Amino acid sequence: MDSKTWVELNNGVKMPLLGLGVFRSQAGEETRSAVRTALEYGYRMIDTARIYCNERSVGRGLKDSVVPRDQVFVTTKLWKDDFDDARRGLEQSLERLGLDYVDLFLLHWPFKGFAQAYLVLEQLQKEGLCRAIGVSNFKQHHIEELFAAGATVMPQVNQVECHPQNSEDELLNFCCQRNIVVEAYSPLGGEGQTIMSDPRITSLAQYLKVTPAQVILRWNIQRGVVVIPKSIHAERIIENSQVFNFELSQDDMDTISSINGNLRRAYDSDRIDQRPASTFPKIVEEP
């Protein structure tokens, strides 16, 4: 296994187990450089979104790289402002990215109208504008609602907050039974996290002669969960990719799993439509 190791989605598309997330990476050289560095050091997946307001910078980083387009798995996400016209949303994302297609297109949250928007994603996939489709921040009942509304394509991916303090075991089991790949955002716990200082993590890292971050990422990977750690620093980007030359024992896995406290930091997806508009990021256009 290495940073190019992939998992096969339920439609046969191959998705890397490790990618670079660019949530809260500043548009411009910061994001462009992070993408370029990640690809240089073996990453083959980049995850962005309309609401991150850095799709153009991701596209510039992709263009800088010598890695052929068909060897890079690019994900973006549809924001609520475009739920009424998902085709327009994807076409505008493609323009910003400078691409003819994305490898994965996700509904970012289960905002009002998500089921009808998903039906459009099914059509966009048939047309080849996205190779795979899926959802983000969806609970089991949200996925079931897709099919109650007439969906015919099982989501290929469900991207959720997933780390040792929020292991999402029940959701992972549900998705595995339906051949939906779970992808972890904030796999290290997100800003203000305390996971990497947990003695159960630090002691394992010391014993294995790796870093706490590498232990945590490896834990999710061995569960079959795709990870997209975010960093803008070259040394951290490289470090996060070095998780394929060691293995956690079952006892190690159980020890890390015992940290779980269902401590989800992101907003409750069941109440996302009640979230105050003033608390959402503001969309700004990149130069």
Phi and psi restraints in degrees (value plus and minus 20) as a CYANA .aco file:
   2 ASP   PHI    -170.6  -130.6
   2 ASP   PSI    -191.2  -151.2
   3 SER   PHI     -85.5   -45.5
   3 SER   PSI     -29.8    10.2
   4 LYS   PHI    -118.5   -78.5
   4 LYS   PSI     -18.9    21.1
   5 THR   PHI     -82.9   -42.9
   5 THR   PSI     118.8   158.8
   6 TRP   PHI    -147.4  -107.4
   6 TRP   PSI     144.1   184.1
   7 VAL   PHI    -138.5   -98.5
   7 VAL   PSI     124.9   164.9
   8 GLU   PHI    -110.3   -70.3
   8 GLU   PSI     105.3   145.3
   9 LEU   PHI     -96.8   -56.8
   9 LEU   PSI     150.3   190.3
  10 ASN   PHI     -90.9   -50.9
  10 ASN   PSI     -24.3    15.7
  11 ASN   PHI    -130.5   -90.5
  11 ASN   PSI      -8.3    31.7
  12 GLY   PHI      71.4   111.4
  12 GLY   PSI     -29.4    10.6
  13 VAL   PHI     -91.7   -51.7
  13 VAL   PSI     119.6   159.6
  14 LYS   PHI    -116.1   -76.1
  14 LYS   PSI     107.9   147.9
  15 MET   PHI    -141.5  -101.5
  15 MET   PSI     108.3   148.3
  16 PRO   PHI     -80.3   -40.3
  16 PRO   PSI     130.2   170.2
  17 LEU   PHI     -98.0   -58.0
  17 LEU   PSI     -37.8     2.2
  18 LEU   PHI    -150.6  -110.6
  18 LEU   PSI     115.2   155.2
  19 GLY   PHI    -165.6  -125.6
  19 GLY   PSI     156.4   196.4
  20 LEU   PHI    -123.9   -83.9
  20 LEU   PSI     105.1   145.1
  21 GLY   PHI    -113.1   -73.1
  21 GLY   PSI     125.2   165.2
  22 VAL   PHI    -142.6  -102.6
  22 VAL   PSI       2.8    42.8
  23 PHE   PHI     -79.9   -39.9
  23 PHE   PSI     108.6   148.6
  24 ARG   PHI      46.2    86.2
  24 ARG   PSI      -5.8    34.2
  25 SER   PHI    -101.0   -61.0
  25 SER   PSI     109.5   149.5
  26 GLN   PHI     -86.0   -46.0
  26 GLN   PSI     118.3   158.3
  27 ALA   PHI     -80.4   -40.4
  27 ALA   PSI     131.1   171.1
  28 GLY   PHI      84.3   124.3
  28 GLY   PSI    -167.7  -127.7
  29 GLU   PHI     -84.2   -44.2
  29 GLU   PSI     -50.9   -10.9
  30 GLU   PHI     -78.7   -38.7
  30 GLU   PSI     -71.6   -31.6
  31 THR   PHI     -91.5   -51.5
  31 THR   PSI     -63.9   -23.9
  32 ARG   PHI     -76.2   -36.2
  32 ARG   PSI     -65.0   -25.0
  33 SER   PHI     -87.3   -47.3
  33 SER   PSI     -60.3   -20.3
  34 ALA   PHI     -81.6   -41.6
  34 ALA   PSI     -63.9   -23.9
  35 VAL   PHI     -84.2   -44.2
  35 VAL   PSI     -65.7   -25.7
  36 ARG   PHI     -80.8   -40.8
  36 ARG   PSI     -64.1   -24.1
  37 THR   PHI     -84.4   -44.4
  37 THR   PSI     -65.0   -25.0
  38 ALA   PHI     -79.0   -39.0
  38 ALA   PSI     -65.6   -25.6
  39 LEU   PHI     -86.9   -46.9
  39 LEU   PSI     -56.5   -16.5
  40 GLU   PHI     -82.4   -42.4
  40 GLU   PSI     -54.5   -14.5
  41 TYR   PHI    -121.1   -81.1
  41 TYR   PSI       3.2    43.2
  42 GLY   PHI      85.2   125.2
  42 GLY   PSI     -29.6    10.4
  43 TYR   PHI     -83.5   -43.5
  43 TYR   PSI     126.4   166.4
  44 ARG   PHI    -153.1  -113.1
  44 ARG   PSI       0.7    40.7
  45 MET   PHI    -165.2  -125.2
  45 MET   PSI     114.5   154.5
  46 ILE   PHI    -146.7  -106.7
  46 ILE   PSI     111.7   151.7
  47 ASP   PHI    -137.6   -97.6
  47 ASP   PSI      99.8   139.8
  48 THR   PHI    -152.7  -112.7
  48 THR   PSI    -190.0  -150.0
  49 ALA   PHI    -185.3  -145.3
  49 ALA   PSI     136.2   176.2
  50 ARG   PHI     -76.4   -36.4
  50 ARG   PSI     -64.7   -24.7
  51 ILE   PHI     -91.5   -51.5
  51 ILE   PSI     -33.5     6.5
  52 TYR   PHI     -94.3   -54.3
  52 TYR   PSI     -39.9     0.1
  53 CYS   PHI      38.9    78.9
  53 CYS   PSI      15.5    55.5
  54 ASN   PHI    -156.1  -116.1
  54 ASN   PSI       1.4    41.4
  55 GLU   PHI     -82.8   -42.8
  55 GLU   PSI     -59.6   -19.6
  56 ARG   PHI     -81.9   -41.9
  56 ARG   PSI     -60.9   -20.9
  57 SER   PHI     -86.7   -46.7
  57 SER   PSI     -57.8   -17.8
  58 VAL   PHI     -80.7   -40.7
  58 VAL   PSI     -65.4   -25.4
  59 GLY   PHI     -79.6   -39.6
  59 GLY   PSI     -58.4   -18.4
  60 ARG   PHI     -88.2   -48.2
  60 ARG   PSI     -57.0   -17.0
  61 GLY   PHI     -85.5   -45.5
  61 GLY   PSI     -59.1   -19.1
  62 LEU   PHI     -82.7   -42.7
  62 LEU   PSI     -61.9   -21.9
  63 LYS   PHI     -86.7   -46.7
  63 LYS   PSI     -53.6   -13.6
  64 ASP   PHI     -85.5   -45.5
  64 ASP   PSI     -48.5    -8.5
  65 SER   PHI     -97.1   -57.1
  65 SER   PSI     131.2   171.2
  66 VAL   PHI    -109.1   -69.1
  66 VAL   PSI     -23.4    16.6
  67 VAL   PHI     -91.6   -51.6
  67 VAL   PSI     107.1   147.1
  68 PRO   PHI     -79.2   -39.2
  68 PRO   PSI     127.1   167.1
  69 ARG   PHI     -75.2   -35.2
  69 ARG   PSI     -60.3   -20.3
  70 ASP   PHI     -92.9   -52.9
  70 ASP   PSI     -21.9    18.1
  71 GLN   PHI    -125.9   -85.9
  71 GLN   PSI     -15.5    24.5
  72 VAL   PHI    -138.1   -98.1
  72 VAL   PSI     108.4   148.4
  73 PHE   PHI    -115.9   -75.9
  73 PHE   PSI      92.7   132.7
  74 VAL   PHI    -130.7   -90.7
  74 VAL   PSI     107.8   147.8
  75 THR   PHI    -135.8   -95.8
  75 THR   PSI     117.6   157.6
  76 THR   PHI    -158.3  -118.3
  76 THR   PSI     153.7   193.7
  77 LYS   PHI    -155.6  -115.6
  77 LYS   PSI     127.2   167.2
  78 LEU   PHI    -106.7   -66.7
  78 LEU   PSI     105.4   145.4
  79 TRP   PHI    -108.6   -68.6
  79 TRP   PSI     140.9   180.9
  80 LYS   PHI     -78.4   -38.4
  80 LYS   PSI     -49.9    -9.9
  81 ASP   PHI     -82.8   -42.8
  81 ASP   PSI     -40.3    -0.3
  82 ASP   PHI    -130.3   -90.3
  82 ASP   PSI      -9.8    30.2
  83 PHE   PHI     -82.6   -42.6
  83 PHE   PSI     -47.2    -7.2
  84 ASP   PHI    -100.8   -60.8
  84 ASP   PSI     -29.5    10.5
  85 ASP   PHI    -172.5  -132.5
  85 ASP   PSI      55.6    95.6
  86 ALA   PHI     -83.4   -43.4
  86 ALA   PSI     -52.3   -12.3
  87 ARG   PHI     -81.4   -41.4
  87 ARG   PSI     -68.0   -28.0
  88 ARG   PHI     -79.4   -39.4
  88 ARG   PSI     -62.8   -22.8
  89 GLY   PHI     -78.9   -38.9
  89 GLY   PSI     -65.0   -25.0
  90 LEU   PHI     -89.5   -49.5
  90 LEU   PSI     -63.0   -23.0
  91 GLU   PHI     -81.0   -41.0
  91 GLU   PSI     -58.6   -18.6
  92 GLN   PHI     -90.4   -50.4
  92 GLN   PSI     -56.2   -16.2
  93 SER   PHI     -84.2   -44.2
  93 SER   PSI     -61.3   -21.3
  94 LEU   PHI     -82.1   -42.1
  94 LEU   PSI     -60.1   -20.1
  95 GLU   PHI     -82.1   -42.1
  95 GLU   PSI     -64.4   -24.4
  96 ARG   PHI     -86.4   -46.4
  96 ARG   PSI     -59.0   -19.0
  97 LEU   PHI     -95.0   -55.0
  97 LEU   PSI     -40.6    -0.6
  98 GLY   PHI      53.6    93.6
  98 GLY   PSI      13.6    53.6
  99 LEU   PHI    -142.8  -102.8
  99 LEU   PSI     139.7   179.7
 100 ASP   PHI    -109.6   -69.6
 100 ASP   PSI     -41.0    -1.0
 101 TYR   PHI    -177.5  -137.5
 101 TYR   PSI     140.3   180.3
 102 VAL   PHI    -132.3   -92.3
 102 VAL   PSI     136.9   176.9
 103 ASP   PHI    -101.0   -61.0
 103 ASP   PSI     -48.4    -8.4
 104 LEU   PHI    -166.0  -126.0
 104 LEU   PSI     110.1   150.1
 105 PHE   PHI    -143.5  -103.5
 105 PHE   PSI     102.5   142.5
 106 LEU   PHI    -137.2   -97.2
 106 LEU   PSI     127.3   167.3
 107 LEU   PHI     -96.8   -56.8
 107 LEU   PSI     104.4   144.4
 108 HIS   PHI     -90.0   -50.0
 108 HIS   PSI     -58.3   -18.3
 109 TRP   PHI    -168.1  -128.1
 109 TRP   PSI     140.2   180.2
 110 PRO   PHI    -101.2   -61.2
 110 PRO   PSI      39.5    79.5
 111 PHE   PHI     -86.6   -46.6
 111 PHE   PSI     143.8   183.8
 112 LYS   PHI     -72.1   -32.1
 112 LYS   PSI     112.0   152.0
 113 GLY   PHI      71.2   111.2
 113 GLY   PSI     -12.4    27.6
 114 PHE   PHI     -83.7   -43.7
 114 PHE   PSI     -55.2   -15.2
 115 ALA   PHI     -86.0   -46.0
 115 ALA   PSI     -63.6   -23.6
 116 GLN   PHI     -87.5   -47.5
 116 GLN   PSI     -56.6   -16.6
 117 ALA   PHI     -83.2   -43.2
 117 ALA   PSI     -58.2   -18.2
 118 TYR   PHI     -83.7   -43.7
 118 TYR   PSI     -55.8   -15.8
 119 LEU   PHI     -81.4   -41.4
 119 LEU   PSI     -53.9   -13.9
 120 VAL   PHI     -90.3   -50.3
 120 VAL   PSI     -57.7   -17.7
 121 LEU   PHI     -78.9   -38.9
 121 LEU   PSI     -58.1   -18.1
 122 GLU   PHI     -77.8   -37.8
 122 GLU   PSI     -62.1   -22.1
 123 GLN   PHI     -89.7   -49.7
 123 GLN   PSI     -60.6   -20.6
 124 LEU   PHI     -82.0   -42.0
 124 LEU   PSI     -55.9   -15.9
 125 GLN   PHI     -86.1   -46.1
 125 GLN   PSI     -62.6   -22.6
 126 LYS   PHI     -79.6   -39.6
 126 LYS   PSI     -54.0   -14.0
 127 GLU   PHI    -102.1   -62.1
 127 GLU   PSI     -26.8    13.2
 128 GLY   PHI      66.2   106.2
 128 GLY   PSI     -10.3    29.7
 129 LEU   PHI     -96.4   -56.4
 129 LEU   PSI     -38.8     1.2
 130 CYS   PHI    -165.7  -125.7
 130 CYS   PSI     114.5   154.5
 131 ARG   PHI     -98.5   -58.5
 131 ARG   PSI     -48.0    -8.0
 132 ALA   PHI    -162.2  -122.2
 132 ALA   PSI     133.9   173.9
 133 ILE   PHI    -150.0  -110.0
 133 ILE   PSI     140.1   180.1
 134 GLY   PHI    -194.4  -154.4
 134 GLY   PSI    -180.9  -140.9
 135 VAL   PHI    -157.3  -117.3
 135 VAL   PSI     146.9   186.9
 136 SER   PHI    -161.0  -121.0
 136 SER   PSI     118.2   158.2
 137 ASN   PHI      44.8    84.8
 137 ASN   PSI       8.6    48.6
 138 PHE   PHI    -115.3   -75.3
 138 PHE   PSI     115.5   155.5
 139 LYS   PHI    -110.9   -70.9
 139 LYS   PSI     154.5   194.5
 140 GLN   PHI     -74.9   -34.9
 140 GLN   PSI     -66.7   -26.7
 141 HIS   PHI     -88.1   -48.1
 141 HIS   PSI     -47.3    -7.3
 142 HIS   PHI     -86.0   -46.0
 142 HIS   PSI     -61.0   -21.0
 143 ILE   PHI     -85.9   -45.9
 143 ILE   PSI     -60.6   -20.6
 144 GLU   PHI     -83.6   -43.6
 144 GLU   PSI     -53.6   -13.6
 145 GLU   PHI     -86.7   -46.7
 145 GLU   PSI     -47.7    -7.7
 146 LEU   PHI     -78.2   -38.2
 146 LEU   PSI     -65.1   -25.1
 147 PHE   PHI     -97.6   -57.6
 147 PHE   PSI     -48.4    -8.4
 148 ALA   PHI     -85.2   -45.2
 148 ALA   PSI     -45.8    -5.8
 149 ALA   PHI    -111.2   -71.2
 149 ALA   PSI     -19.9    20.1
 150 GLY   PHI      89.6   129.6
 150 GLY   PSI     -13.4    26.6
 151 ALA   PHI     -82.4   -42.4
 151 ALA   PSI     125.6   165.6
 152 THR   PHI    -141.2  -101.2
 152 THR   PSI     -29.6    10.4
 153 VAL   PHI    -130.5   -90.5
 153 VAL   PSI      99.6   139.6
 154 MET   PHI     -85.8   -45.8
 154 MET   PSI     111.7   151.7
 155 PRO   PHI     -72.5   -32.5
 155 PRO   PSI     119.6   159.6
 156 GLN   PHI     -98.9   -58.9
 156 GLN   PSI     -49.9    -9.9
 157 VAL   PHI    -161.7  -121.7
 157 VAL   PSI     124.5   164.5
 158 ASN   PHI    -145.3  -105.3
 158 ASN   PSI      91.3   131.3
 159 GLN   PHI    -115.7   -75.7
 159 GLN   PSI     101.5   141.5
 160 VAL   PHI    -159.7  -119.7
 160 VAL   PSI     143.6   183.6
 161 GLU   PHI     -88.7   -48.7
 161 GLU   PSI     101.6   141.6
 162 CYS   PHI    -170.3  -130.3
 162 CYS   PSI      98.5   138.5
 163 HIS   PHI    -179.0  -139.0
 163 HIS   PSI     154.5   194.5
 164 PRO   PHI     -77.0   -37.0
 164 PRO   PSI     -47.8    -7.8
 165 GLN   PHI    -103.2   -63.2
 165 GLN   PSI     -29.8    10.2
 166 ASN   PHI    -166.0  -126.0
 166 ASN   PSI      55.5    95.5
 167 SER   PHI     -97.0   -57.0
 167 SER   PSI     -36.4     3.6
 168 GLU   PHI      33.3    73.3
 168 GLU   PSI      24.2    64.2
 169 ASP   PHI     -80.9   -40.9
 169 ASP   PSI     -64.6   -24.6
 170 GLU   PHI     -85.8   -45.8
 170 GLU   PSI     -63.4   -23.4
 171 LEU   PHI     -85.6   -45.6
 171 LEU   PSI     -60.2   -20.2
 172 LEU   PHI     -80.9   -40.9
 172 LEU   PSI     -62.2   -22.2
 173 ASN   PHI     -84.1   -44.1
 173 ASN   PSI     -64.8   -24.8
 174 PHE   PHI     -78.4   -38.4
 174 PHE   PSI     -66.9   -26.9
 175 CYS   PHI     -87.1   -47.1
 175 CYS   PSI     -60.5   -20.5
 176 CYS   PHI     -80.9   -40.9
 176 CYS   PSI     -59.8   -19.8
 177 GLN   PHI     -83.6   -43.6
 177 GLN   PSI     -44.7    -4.7
 178 ARG   PHI    -127.1   -87.1
 178 ARG   PSI      -9.5    30.5
 179 ASN   PHI      40.0    80.0
 179 ASN   PSI      17.9    57.9
 180 ILE   PHI    -120.9   -80.9
 180 ILE   PSI     104.4   144.4
 181 VAL   PHI     -96.4   -56.4
 181 VAL   PSI     111.7   151.7
 182 VAL   PHI    -112.6   -72.6
 182 VAL   PSI     111.3   151.3
 183 GLU   PHI    -138.7   -98.7
 183 GLU   PSI     111.6   151.6
 184 ALA   PHI    -118.4   -78.4
 184 ALA   PSI      97.5   137.5
 185 TYR   PHI    -114.1   -74.1
 185 TYR   PSI     140.7   180.7
 186 SER   PHI      28.2    68.2
 186 SER   PSI      27.8    67.8
 187 PRO   PHI     -86.6   -46.6
 187 PRO   PSI     -33.7     6.3
 188 LEU   PHI    -122.7   -82.7
 188 LEU   PSI     -12.1    27.9
 189 GLY   PHI      84.0   124.0
 189 GLY   PSI     -33.2     6.8
 190 GLY   PHI      63.1   103.1
 190 GLY   PSI    -198.9  -158.9
 191 GLU   PHI     -83.3   -43.3
 191 GLU   PSI     120.2   160.2
 192 GLY   PHI      56.2    96.2
 192 GLY   PSI      -7.6    32.4
 193 GLN   PHI     -88.5   -48.5
 193 GLN   PSI     137.2   177.2
 194 THR   PHI    -141.9  -101.9
 194 THR   PSI     -14.9    25.1
 195 ILE   PHI     -82.5   -42.5
 195 ILE   PSI     -64.0   -24.0
 196 MET   PHI     -89.6   -49.6
 196 MET   PSI     -33.4     6.6
 197 SER   PHI    -120.1   -80.1
 197 SER   PSI     -19.1    20.9
 198 ASP   PHI     -84.5   -44.5
 198 ASP   PSI     109.9   149.9
 199 PRO   PHI     -80.1   -40.1
 199 PRO   PSI     -46.4    -6.4
 200 ARG   PHI     -88.1   -48.1
 200 ARG   PSI     -50.8   -10.8
 201 ILE   PHI    -101.6   -61.6
 201 ILE   PSI     -67.3   -27.3
 202 THR   PHI     -85.0   -45.0
 202 THR   PSI     -55.7   -15.7
 203 SER   PHI     -88.7   -48.7
 203 SER   PSI     -59.4   -19.4
 204 LEU   PHI     -84.7   -44.7
 204 LEU   PSI     -62.8   -22.8
 205 ALA   PHI     -81.2   -41.2
 205 ALA   PSI     -62.1   -22.1
 206 GLN   PHI     -84.9   -44.9
 206 GLN   PSI     -62.5   -22.5
 207 TYR   PHI     -85.4   -45.4
 207 TYR   PSI     -61.0   -21.0
 208 LEU   PHI    -105.4   -65.4
 208 LEU   PSI     -27.2    12.8
 209 LYS   PHI      41.0    81.0
 209 LYS   PSI      24.7    64.7
 210 VAL   PHI    -152.4  -112.4
 210 VAL   PSI    -198.4  -158.4
 211 THR   PHI    -113.3   -73.3
 211 THR   PSI     138.6   178.6
 212 PRO   PHI     -76.0   -36.0
 212 PRO   PSI     -59.7   -19.7
 213 ALA   PHI     -81.4   -41.4
 213 ALA   PSI     -61.1   -21.1
 214 GLN   PHI     -84.9   -44.9
 214 GLN   PSI     -57.9   -17.9
 215 VAL   PHI     -80.6   -40.6
 215 VAL   PSI     -66.7   -26.7
 216 ILE   PHI     -85.6   -45.6
 216 ILE   PSI     -64.0   -24.0
 217 LEU   PHI     -84.5   -44.5
 217 LEU   PSI     -60.8   -20.8
 218 ARG   PHI     -83.7   -43.7
 218 ARG   PSI     -57.0   -17.0
 219 TRP   PHI     -77.5   -37.5
 219 TRP   PSI     -67.5   -27.5
 220 ASN   PHI     -87.9   -47.9
 220 ASN   PSI     -61.8   -21.8
 221 ILE   PHI     -79.6   -39.6
 221 ILE   PSI     -61.4   -21.4
 222 GLN   PHI     -89.9   -49.9
 222 GLN   PSI     -36.9     3.1
 223 ARG   PHI    -105.2   -65.2
 223 ARG   PSI     -21.4    18.6
 224 GLY   PHI      64.9   104.9
 224 GLY   PSI      -5.4    34.6
 225 VAL   PHI    -116.3   -76.3
 225 VAL   PSI     108.5   148.5
 226 VAL   PHI     -92.7   -52.7
 226 VAL   PSI     121.8   161.8
 227 VAL   PHI    -143.7  -103.7
 227 VAL   PSI     122.0   162.0
 228 ILE   PHI    -152.5  -112.5
 228 ILE   PSI      48.4    88.4
 229 PRO   PHI     -81.7   -41.7
 229 PRO   PSI     122.0   162.0
 230 LYS   PHI    -118.7   -78.7
 230 LYS   PSI     115.2   155.2
 231 SER   PHI    -180.5  -140.5
 231 SER   PSI     131.0   171.0
 232 ILE   PHI    -132.7   -92.7
 232 ILE   PSI     -19.0    21.0
 233 HIS   PHI    -121.6   -81.6
 233 HIS   PSI     108.4   148.4
 234 ALA   PHI     -76.0   -36.0
 234 ALA   PSI     -64.3   -24.3
 235 GLU   PHI     -85.6   -45.6
 235 GLU   PSI     -54.9   -14.9
 236 ARG   PHI     -95.5   -55.5
 236 ARG   PSI     -57.0   -17.0
 237 ILE   PHI     -79.2   -39.2
 237 ILE   PSI     -64.8   -24.8
 238 ILE   PHI     -85.6   -45.6
 238 ILE   PSI     -66.3   -26.3
 239 GLU   PHI     -78.4   -38.4
 239 GLU   PSI     -62.8   -22.8
 240 ASN   PHI     -86.3   -46.3
 240 ASN   PSI     -40.1    -0.1
 241 SER   PHI    -106.5   -66.5
 241 SER   PSI     -31.6     8.4
 242 GLN   PHI    -113.2   -73.2
 242 GLN   PSI      42.2    82.2
 243 VAL   PHI    -142.0  -102.0
 243 VAL   PSI      -6.6    33.4
 244 PHE   PHI    -131.9   -91.9
 244 PHE   PSI     -15.7    24.3
 245 ASN   PHI    -129.5   -89.5
 245 ASN   PSI      -2.9    37.1
 246 PHE   PHI    -168.8  -128.8
 246 PHE   PSI     147.3   187.3
 247 GLU   PHI    -159.9  -119.9
 247 GLU   PSI     123.5   163.5
 248 LEU   PHI    -110.9   -70.9
 248 LEU   PSI     117.1   157.1
 249 SER   PHI     -94.2   -54.2
 249 SER   PSI     149.9   189.9
 250 GLN   PHI     -83.4   -43.4
 250 GLN   PSI     -56.9   -16.9
 251 ASP   PHI     -82.2   -42.2
 251 ASP   PSI     -60.9   -20.9
 252 ASP   PHI     -81.3   -41.3
 252 ASP   PSI     -65.6   -25.6
 253 MET   PHI     -80.0   -40.0
 253 MET   PSI     -64.1   -24.1
 254 ASP   PHI     -84.9   -44.9
 254 ASP   PSI     -58.4   -18.4
 255 THR   PHI     -82.0   -42.0
 255 THR   PSI     -66.0   -26.0
 256 ILE   PHI     -86.4   -46.4
 256 ILE   PSI     -59.8   -19.8
 257 SER   PHI     -83.5   -43.5
 257 SER   PSI     -46.5    -6.5
 258 SER   PHI     -88.1   -48.1
 258 SER   PSI     -32.0     8.0
 259 ILE   PHI     -93.2   -53.2
 259 ILE   PSI     -41.5    -1.5
 260 ASN   PHI     -73.1   -33.1
 260 ASN   PSI     113.0   153.0
 261 GLY   PHI    -156.6  -116.6
 261 GLY   PSI      -3.6    36.4
 262 ASN   PHI      33.2    73.2
 262 ASN   PSI      21.9    61.9
 263 LEU   PHI    -114.1   -74.1
 263 LEU   PSI      63.6   103.6
 264 ARG   PHI    -108.6   -68.6
 264 ARG   PSI     107.3   147.3
 265 ARG   PHI    -110.4   -70.4
 265 ARG   PSI     -47.4    -7.4
 266 ALA   PHI     -92.9   -52.9
 266 ALA   PSI     146.8   186.8
 267 TYR   PHI     -84.8   -44.8
 267 TYR   PSI     128.8   168.8
 268 ASP   PHI     -86.8   -46.8
 268 ASP   PSI      98.8   138.8
 269 SER   PHI     -86.1   -46.1
 269 SER   PSI     -40.7    -0.7
 270 ASP   PHI     -92.4   -52.4
 270 ASP   PSI     -36.9     3.1
 271 ARG   PHI    -139.3   -99.3
 271 ARG   PSI      -0.9    39.1
 272 ILE   PHI     -83.4   -43.4
 272 ILE   PSI     -51.8   -11.8
 273 ASP   PHI     -93.5   -53.5
 273 ASP   PSI     -34.8     5.2
 274 GLN   PHI    -114.8   -74.8
 274 GLN   PSI     -22.5    17.5
 275 ARG   PHI     -85.9   -45.9
 275 ARG   PSI     111.0   151.0
 276 PRO   PHI     -77.4   -37.4
 276 PRO   PSI     113.2   153.2
 277 ALA   PHI     -77.3   -37.3
 277 ALA   PSI     -52.2   -12.2
 278 SER   PHI     -86.9   -46.9
 278 SER   PSI     -35.6     4.4
 279 THR   PHI    -113.0   -73.0
 279 THR   PSI     -27.5    12.5
 280 PHE   PHI     -99.1   -59.1
 280 PHE   PSI     130.0   170.0
 281 PRO   PHI     -80.2   -40.2
 281 PRO   PSI     130.3   170.3
 282 LYS   PHI    -113.7   -73.7
 282 LYS   PSI     116.5   156.5
 283 ILE   PHI     -98.5   -58.5
 283 ILE   PSI     102.8   142.8
 284 VAL   PHI    -144.2  -104.2
 284 VAL   PSI     125.1   165.1
 285 GLU   PHI    -104.9   -64.9
 285 GLU   PSI     116.6   156.6
 286 GLU   PHI     -96.7   -56.7
 286 GLU   PSI     129.8   169.8
